[in-house]
Amino acid sequence: MVELTLPNDANIYSSEYNLYLPDKQLLQQILAEWSEGYENLKTENND
């Protein structure tokens, strides 16, 4: 089962195919790390 939070017309495609998905907790952790890195990058660029 996959949970999506995108609108039906988002036109977002996968760049690779995996036979399994990591667990939800791991995906949330990775997303949080990427988000933190993005925020840090934005802060550095505004200085």
MDTraj code that builds the backbone (N, CA, C; nanometers):
import mdtraj as md
import numpy as np

residues = "MET VAL GLU LEU THR LEU PRO ASN ASP ALA ASN ILE TYR SER SER GLU TYR ASN LEU TYR LEU PRO ASP LYS GLN LEU LEU GLN GLN ILE LEU ALA GLU TRP SER GLU GLY TYR GLU ASN LEU LYS THR GLU ASN ASN ASP".split()
xyz = np.array([
    [0.0844, -0.1175, 0.0000],
    [0.0000, 0.0000, 0.0000],
    [0.0891, 0.1240, 0.0000],
    [0.0501, 0.2213, -0.0768],
    [0.1248, 0.3466, -0.0850],
    [0.0297, 0.4605, -0.0527],
    [0.0728, 0.5514, 0.0332],
    [-0.0066, 0.6694, 0.0656],
    [0.0489, 0.7867, -0.0141],
    [-0.0364, 0.8553, -0.0850],
    [0.0054, 0.9719, -0.1615],
    [-0.0669, 1.0959, -0.1119],
    [0.0021, 1.2085, -0.1137],
    [-0.0592, 1.3343, -0.0734],
    [-0.0512, 1.4349, -0.1870],
    [-0.0490, 1.3852, -0.3091],
    [-0.0391, 1.4719, -0.4255],
    [-0.1744, 1.4802, -0.4950],
    [-0.2016, 1.5930, -0.5598],
    [-0.3256, 1.6007, -0.6379],
    [-0.3194, 1.5043, -0.7560],
    [-0.4344, 1.4664, -0.8074],
    [-0.4407, 1.3701, -0.9177],
    [-0.3678, 1.4176, -1.0427],
    [-0.3603, 1.5480, -1.0648],
    [-0.2980, 1.6015, -1.1864],
    [-0.1550, 1.6515, -1.1623],
    [-0.0836, 1.5955, -1.0649],
    [0.0500, 1.6434, -1.0278],
    [0.1555, 1.6114, -1.1334],
    [0.1331, 1.5107, -1.2168],
    [0.2293, 1.4717, -1.3210],
    [0.3699, 1.4476, -1.2654],
    [0.3792, 1.3747, -1.1574],
    [0.5073, 1.3381, -1.0976],
    [0.5308, 1.1902, -1.1247],
    [0.6490, 1.1580, -1.1756],
    [0.6792, 1.0211, -1.2154],
    [0.7991, 0.9682, -1.1381],
    [0.8094, 0.8392, -1.1297],
    [0.9199, 0.7746, -1.0604],
    [1.0408, 0.7641, -1.1523],
    [1.1593, 0.7865, -1.0958],
    [1.2814, 0.7728, -1.1749],
    [1.3416, 0.6335, -1.1624],
    [1.2921, 0.5557, -1.0687],
    [1.3395, 0.4178, -1.0543],
    [1.2288, 0.3330, -0.9939],
    [1.2437, 0.2037, -1.0068],
    [1.1435, 0.1095, -0.9592],
    [1.2081, 0.0167, -0.8579],
    [1.1449, -0.0008, -0.7437],
    [1.1935, -0.0932, -0.6417],
    [1.0882, -0.2000, -0.6163],
    [1.1327, -0.3187, -0.5828],
    [1.0401, -0.4271, -0.5549],
    [0.9800, -0.4184, -0.4145],
    [1.0331, -0.3305, -0.3323],
    [0.9811, -0.3127, -0.1979],
    [0.9943, -0.1664, -0.1592],
    [0.9188, -0.1243, -0.0617],
    [0.9281, 0.0115, -0.0086],
    [0.9879, 0.0054, 0.1312],
    [1.0726, 0.1023, 0.1664],
    [1.1181, 0.1098, 0.3049],
    [0.9977, 0.1366, 0.3950],
    [1.0126, 0.1105, 0.5228],
    [0.8998, 0.1356, 0.6118],
    [0.8731, 0.2856, 0.6253],
    [0.7538, 0.3177, 0.6668],
    [0.7075, 0.4560, 0.6726],
    [0.7959, 0.5412, 0.7636],
    [0.8408, 0.4863, 0.8746],
    [0.9247, 0.5600, 0.9686],
    [1.0576, 0.6012, 0.9037],
    [1.1186, 0.5110, 0.8280],
    [1.2436, 0.5421, 0.7597],
    [1.2225, 0.6506, 0.6540],
    [1.1133, 0.6418, 0.5792],
    [1.0842, 0.7439, 0.4790],
    [1.0634, 0.8808, 0.5438],
    [0.9954, 0.8848, 0.6574],
    [0.9749, 1.0111, 0.7278],
    [1.1072, 1.0685, 0.7771],
    [1.1974, 0.9826, 0.8234],
    [1.3284, 1.0267, 0.8710],
    [1.4086, 1.0868, 0.7557],
    [1.4098, 1.0199, 0.6424],
    [1.4841, 1.0685, 0.5261],
    [1.4275, 1.2023, 0.4789],
    [1.2960, 1.2125, 0.4738],
    [1.2328, 1.3368, 0.4326],
    [1.2686, 1.4506, 0.5271],
    [1.2703, 1.4254, 0.6559],
    [1.3068, 1.5270, 0.7542],
    [1.4509, 1.5722, 0.7341],
    [1.5417, 1.4784, 0.7052],
    [1.6819, 1.5124, 0.6815],
    [1.6965, 1.5978, 0.5555],
    [1.6267, 1.5605, 0.4486],
    [1.6327, 1.6381, 0.3246],
    [1.5759, 1.7781, 0.3461],
    [1.4666, 1.7851, 0.4197],
    [1.4033, 1.9132, 0.4471],
    [1.4968, 2.0037, 0.5271],
    [1.5623, 1.9466, 0.6268],
    [1.6574, 2.0233, 0.7081],
    [1.7735, 2.0720, 0.6221],
    [1.8242, 1.9857, 0.5356],
    [1.9329, 2.0243, 0.4464],
    [1.8913, 2.1363, 0.3522],
    [1.7692, 2.1299, 0.3015],
    [1.7176, 2.2339, 0.2126],
    [1.7057, 2.3667, 0.2871],
    [1.6535, 2.3634, 0.4086],
    [1.6398, 2.4857, 0.4880],
    [1.7764, 2.5462, 0.5175],
    [1.8755, 2.4614, 0.5480],
    [2.0105, 2.5099, 0.5721],
    [2.0683, 2.5752, 0.4472],
    [2.0444, 2.5150, 0.3319],
    [2.0924, 2.5692, 0.2054],
    [2.0280, 2.7054, 0.1780],
    [1.8973, 2.7170, 0.2008],
    [1.8286, 2.8446, 0.1799],
    [1.8876, 2.9520, 0.2717],
    [1.9143, 2.9170, 0.3974],
    [1.9699, 3.0112, 0.4929],
    [2.1080, 3.0583, 0.4498],
    [2.1915, 2.9645, 0.4027],
    [2.3260, 2.9986, 0.3568],
    [2.3217, 3.0919, 0.2356],
    [2.2276, 3.0701, 0.1462],
    [2.2171, 3.1520, 0.0261],
    [2.1628, 3.2903, 0.0539],
    [2.0930, 3.3087, 0.1642],
    [2.0385, 3.4389, 0.1993],
    [2.1350, 3.5252, 0.2774],
    [2.2452, 3.4673, 0.3225],
    [2.3461, 3.5438, 0.3994],
    [2.4310, 3.6295, 0.3105],
])
top = md.Topology()
chain = top.add_chain()
for i, resn in enumerate(residues, 1):
    res = top.add_residue(resn, chain, resSeq=i)
    for name in ("N", "CA", "C"):
        top.add_atom(name, md.element.get_by_symbol(name[0]), res)
traj = md.Trajectory(xyz[None], top)
